[in-house]
Amino acid sequence: MKNILSDKGTRLFILLGGFFIANALIAEFIGVKIFSLEKSFGFEPFSFEIFGEKNLGFSLSAGTLLWPVVFVMTDIINEYFGMKGVRMLSYLAIGLIAYSFVMVYWAIGLDPAGFWPQSHILPDMTTEEKQVALSKVSDYNYAFRLVFGQGLWIIVGSLVAFLVGQLVDVFVFHKIKQKTGDKMLWLRATGSTVVSQFVDSYVVLLIAFYFGADWSLILVLAIGTVNFMYKFTVAVLLTPTLYIIHNIIDNYLGKEKSEEMRRLAAQS
């Protein structure tokens, strides 16, 4: 009997699916950090106005670094495994993300060992170094709770936005492919990513901050627009990556198997 893992298509699905889910999980957990895009590149923060909201700049969740990668992976998986493949991995990712948050909340509630809250203060530190360490983090357990204890509305908003964005991405991808066939990979991949990222940018803020934190609708729209501007730019810049990955996969599968898989994916 032939081992299922000897099939190149199966191995490819496991590889792409694993990378897809890993990026989605990592994006959720690093998303608690807000960073300045401008300062990260050595520039002074921008200050512009959208919908009457002033002093806006590119202060973004660290998760936005990976979400464009997730949606690019969605398009690659869509190309070779169709709607069913993407939906299966999307539901699996949501289930694993929810499970991860439950485990994290469980870990937050555990009583810390007596030495751990101060374990970052090392015996060989000078008095000055100890004072600096204490001034930055006085209690590991409290820091752990702050970093990982994201609000429920943020978690719900993120999961709903991810699912809606994935379903929109798949739908737009296949609608474009029906019109263009195997031509214009850039259009169906980038087009579907841009539309899904547009939806994702506003849905997560509406749920997490409009319903969950009493933000005004104008503020949600303004921040969502800033986030989408970044995601749109990254989606366009990542377009050449699609062709590189596409060529690597075609070479791995072989021309005949690659064409067969893409044909079946389009039919699904």
NORHU-V874017 format. One record per residue. N is the residue number from 1. RES is the residue in one letter. SS is DSSP state (H for helix, E for strand, - for the rest). PHI is phi in radians with two decimals (NA if undefined). D_LAST is the distance of its C-alpha to the last C-alpha in whole Angstrom. Layout:
n = [N:N]
res = [RES:RES]
ss = [SS:SS]
phi = [PHI:PHI]
d_last = [D_LAST:D_LAST]
//
This chain:
n = [1:2:3:4:5:6:7:8:9:10:11:12:13:14:15:16:17:18:19:20:21:22:23:24:25:26:27:28:29:30:31:32:33:34:35:36:37:38:39:40:41:42:43:44:45:46:47:48:49:50:51:52:53:54:55:56:57:58:59:60:61:62:63:64:65:66:67:68:69:70:71:72:73:74:75:76:77:78:79:80:81:82:83:84:85:86:87:88:89:90:91:92:93:94:95:96:97:98:99:100:101:102:103:104:105:106:107:108:109:110:111:112:113:114:115:116:117:118:119:120:121:122:123:124:125:126:127:128:129:130:131:132:133:134:135:136:137:138:139:140:141:142:143:144:145:146:147:148:149:150:151:152:153:154:155:156:157:158:159:160:161:162:163:164:165:166:167:168:169:170:171:172:173:174:175:176:177:178:179:180:181:182:183:184:185:186:187:188:189:190:191:192:193:194:195:196:197:198:199:200:201:202:203:204:205:206:207:208:209:210:211:212:213:214:215:216:217:218:219:220:221:222:223:224:225:226:227:228:229:230:231:232:233:234:235:236:237:238:239:240:241:242:243:244:245:246:247:248:249:250:251:252:253:254:255:256:257:258:259:260:261:262:263:264:265:266:267:268]
res = [M:K:N:I:L:S:D:K:G:T:R:L:F:I:L:L:G:G:F:F:I:A:N:A:L:I:A:E:F:I:G:V:K:I:F:S:L:E:K:S:F:G:F:E:P:F:S:F:E:I:F:G:E:K:N:L:G:F:S:L:S:A:G:T:L:L:W:P:V:V:F:V:M:T:D:I:I:N:E:Y:F:G:M:K:G:V:R:M:L:S:Y:L:A:I:G:L:I:A:Y:S:F:V:M:V:Y:W:A:I:G:L:D:P:A:G:F:W:P:Q:S:H:I:L:P:D:M:T:T:E:E:K:Q:V:A:L:S:K:V:S:D:Y:N:Y:A:F:R:L:V:F:G:Q:G:L:W:I:I:V:G:S:L:V:A:F:L:V:G:Q:L:V:D:V:F:V:F:H:K:I:K:Q:K:T:G:D:K:M:L:W:L:R:A:T:G:S:T:V:V:S:Q:F:V:D:S:Y:V:V:L:L:I:A:F:Y:F:G:A:D:W:S:L:I:L:V:L:A:I:G:T:V:N:F:M:Y:K:F:T:V:A:V:L:L:T:P:T:L:Y:I:I:H:N:I:I:D:N:Y:L:G:K:E:K:S:E:E:M:R:R:L:A:A:Q:S]
ss = [-:-:-:H:H:H:-:H:H:H:H:H:H:H:H:H:H:H:H:H:H:H:H:H:H:H:H:H:H:H:-:-:-:E:E:E:H:H:H:H:-:-:-:-:-:-:-:E:E:E:-:-:E:E:E:E:-:-:E:E:E:-:-:H:H:H:H:H:H:H:H:H:H:H:H:H:H:H:H:H:H:H:H:H:H:H:H:H:H:H:H:H:H:H:H:H:H:H:H:H:H:H:H:H:H:H:H:H:-:-:-:-:-:-:-:H:H:H:-:-:-:-:-:-:-:-:H:H:H:H:H:H:H:H:H:H:-:-:-:H:H:H:H:H:H:H:H:H:-:-:-:H:H:H:H:H:H:H:H:H:H:H:H:H:H:H:H:H:H:H:H:H:H:H:H:H:H:H:H:H:-:-:-:-:H:H:H:H:H:H:H:H:H:H:H:H:H:H:H:H:H:H:H:H:H:H:H:H:H:H:H:-:-:-:-:-:H:H:H:H:H:H:H:H:H:H:H:H:H:H:H:H:H:H:H:H:H:-:H:H:H:H:H:H:H:H:H:H:H:H:H:H:H:-:H:H:H:H:H:H:H:H:H:H:H:H:H:-]
phi = [NA:-1.29:-1.20:-1.05:-1.31:-1.37:-1.39:-1.10:-1.10:-1.13:-1.10:-1.13:-1.10:-1.13:-1.12:-1.14:-1.13:-1.10:-1.18:-1.04:-1.19:-1.05:-1.15:-1.12:-1.12:-1.09:-1.04:-1.12:-1.41:-1.48:-1.15:-1.19:-1.55:-1.83:-2.14:-1.65:-1.10:-1.15:-1.12:-1.12:-1.77:1.49:-1.90:-1.25:-1.01:-1.24:-2.50:-2.40:-2.15:-2.37:0.96:1.52:-1.48:-1.70:1.01:-1.49:-2.52:-1.61:-1.65:-2.11:-1.20:-1.07:-1.11:-1.16:-1.17:-1.81:-1.06:-1.04:-1.13:-1.04:-1.28:-1.14:-1.09:-1.02:-1.18:-1.16:-1.10:-1.05:-1.12:-1.84:-2.22:1.27:-1.03:-1.09:-1.12:-1.16:-1.11:-1.04:-1.21:-1.14:-1.13:-1.12:-1.09:-1.12:-1.07:-1.24:-1.13:-1.06:-1.05:-1.09:-1.16:-1.07:-1.14:-1.16:-1.11:-1.12:-1.14:-1.06:-1.35:-1.24:-1.28:-1.25:-1.09:-0.97:-1.47:-1.18:-0.97:-1.99:-1.22:-1.39:-1.56:-1.51:-1.05:-1.50:-1.31:-1.30:-1.02:-1.13:-1.12:-1.13:-1.13:-1.12:-1.07:-1.16:-1.20:-1.51:-2.43:-1.53:-2.58:-0.98:-1.14:-1.18:-1.11:-1.02:-1.11:-1.15:-1.23:-1.61:-1.50:-1.11:-1.13:-1.05:-1.11:-1.14:-1.09:-1.08:-1.06:-1.15:-1.16:-1.12:-1.09:-1.10:-1.14:-1.08:-1.05:-1.10:-1.15:-1.16:-1.01:-1.07:-1.10:-1.14:-0.95:-1.29:-1.11:-1.18:-1.15:-1.08:-1.49:-1.92:1.17:-1.41:-1.40:1.00:-0.96:-1.04:-1.25:-1.24:-1.31:-1.19:-1.07:-1.17:-1.16:-1.10:-1.14:-1.17:-1.18:-1.07:-1.11:-1.02:-1.06:-1.66:-1.07:-1.11:-1.28:-1.04:-1.27:-1.29:-2.06:-1.31:-1.50:-1.66:-2.43:1.06:-1.18:-1.30:-1.10:-1.11:-1.13:-1.05:-1.12:-1.17:-1.14:-1.08:-1.16:-1.06:-1.07:-1.20:-1.00:-1.16:-1.11:-1.08:-1.08:-1.15:-1.05:-1.18:-1.15:-1.45:-0.96:-1.04:-1.07:-1.04:-1.20:-1.11:-1.12:-1.02:-1.17:-1.07:-1.15:-1.07:-1.18:-1.21:-1.35:1.63:-1.01:-1.13:-1.19:-1.08:-1.14:-1.13:-1.13:-1.20:-1.15:-1.14:-1.10:-1.16:-1.27:-1.28]
d_last = [27:25:25:21:22:23:20:19:16:17:20:18:16:19:21:18:18:22:23:20:22:25:25:24:27:30:29:30:33:34:34:37:39:39:40:42:40:43:45:43:43:47:47:49:46:46:47:45:45:42:42:45:45:47:47:43:42:39:40:36:35:35:31:30:31:28:25:25:24:21:19:20:18:15:15:15:13:10:11:10:8:6:6:7:9:11:12:13:15:16:17:19:21:22:23:25:27:28:29:31:33:34:35:37:39:40:41:43:45:46:50:51:53:56:56:53:53:56:54:54:57:58:62:63:62:65:66:65:61:61:62:59:57:58:58:54:53:55:53:50:49:49:47:44:44:44:41:39:40:38:38:36:35:34:31:30:29:28:25:24:24:22:19:20:20:16:14:16:15:11:12:14:13:10:13:15:12:12:16:17:14:15:18:20:18:21:20:16:17:21:20:17:20:23:21:20:24:25:24:25:28:30:28:29:33:33:32:34:37:37:37:38:41:42:41:42:39:40:40:37:36:38:37:33:34:36:33:30:33:32:29:28:31:29:26:27:29:26:24:26:25:21:23:25:22:19:22:23:20:20:23:22:20:21:20:19:16:15:14:12:11:10:9:6:5:6:4:0]
//
